[in-house]
């Protein structure tokens, strides 16, 4: 029910010779007629008066445009939502088309929901905007702007499936849009969806590329770089992740990040302690701490695989029990994890199930995989690796010679005549 002052003002509008002009004047002087406690009902009454009058469709559209401006000027999210929903209900009952006005009101209602952090409702309201109607011409840029908002709202509530649906629509038209801000939002949304789907390596690459964009502020660039580092750390251990870590480690800005300690240890294949992992986990998003099919978290799985890779750099071989103790797993799971990484080509080695031993083979290109950024330290490790291989070669030659000698001695004991006739001892 409208306030008495508003009811009187609307009755004067009905008797005015130019109702459209009277309604626009009322809207321009709304604060003198309506109070904050009655503003919701007063605005609803004005909407009803606009469509209950004898105004032509063109004049109704003009007055409604003024009404939307007045509603937006109130700068009150709850008011935008409640009155906006009433306007949409009135427009839905009209026989004539008010597509443009309805789209504007839906965007304003979505603004209200976003202000109140009700992102799911905001996405639903925006999704109802007709973008492919033959009665309303919409440019690709306007389509992209709405779809980007829908994607971002769905991502805020971790609805990756719905967000990806609209991202796929964006892929068909984004190449026609030159607005750098919209293109940046598209790339960021794509990275966030990859991140949410645990496609950490492509997400890390996308975040890193965005962090180099001059279109965003320095703080935002550092934040995006931090997201790239987190995704690289959570990615499955192996050569591809090693290259991603190397690329980020070489970025001079990475040293200023809180995640740099973890990045450095992972890049240098150093074992991670539970304390370091726990501190890093505090900075992760819920989906990055989600439980996987085997019952472990994404982070725990990434740390186990990294420590296993680090152990392969330290040991030539290790028993199932000792490896399980090192990784914090039971021996059977340690064996399964190693077997899976070997099978996927992320670890070079072999498993002796009879002796319950895992033999690690050193990759000749290990230093190259880490990006070749270690300078003198890299050269020193290369020398150590060469020395280790030479000692292994010497041991193999010595072992072979000892086996030949054992065979010769056995032949002398069993077949002395044959040895004297055919072998030089």
Secondary structure, 3 states (H helix, E strand, C coil): CCCHHHHHHHHHHHHCCCHHHHHHHHHHCHHHHCCCCCHHHHHHHHHHHHHHCCCCHHHHHHHHHHHHHHHHHCCCHHHHHHHHHHHHHHHHCCCCCCHHHHHHHHHHHHHHHHHCCCHHHHHHHHHCCCCCCCCCCCCHHHHHHHHHHHHHHHHHCCCHHHHHHHHHHHHCCHHHCCCHHHHHHHHHHHHHHHHHCCCHHHHHHHHHHHHCCCCCCHHHHHHHHHHHHHHHHHCCCCHHHHHHHHHHHCCHHHHHCCCHHHHHHHHCCCCCCHHHHHHHHCCCCHHHHCECCCCCEHHHHHHHHHHHHHHHHHCCEEEHHHHHHHHCCCHHHHHHHHHHHHHCCCCCEEEECCCCEEEECCCCCHHHHCCCCCHHHHHHHHHHHHHHHHHHHHHHHHHHHHHHHHHHHHHHHHCHHHHHHHCCC
